Amino acid sequence: MSVAELQRTIRGLTAEERRVLAVVAARMVRSRKPARRHKLTAAMQAMDSGKKFTWNEVKTIRAERRKASDG
């Protein structure tokens, strides 16, 4: 698919579909950054060494981060 075809396809999306596409694209870019990979590796090593969270702890942490980002 050419860039022009991709641009036409994106222009044909609804505002909500473009927003979702932007979120997915941003996640893809973030996931490829070396700092993100290093952080993920460190987290996996911590979990392998026994540092784990309960489901309620995860929900609480996610809610706090969501609230902070909505700020």
Summary of the structure (lengths in Angstrom):
residues: 71
radius of gyration: 17.7
end to end distance: 39.2
largest distance: 50.1
contacts: 126
relative contact order: 0.05
helix: 80%
strand: 0%
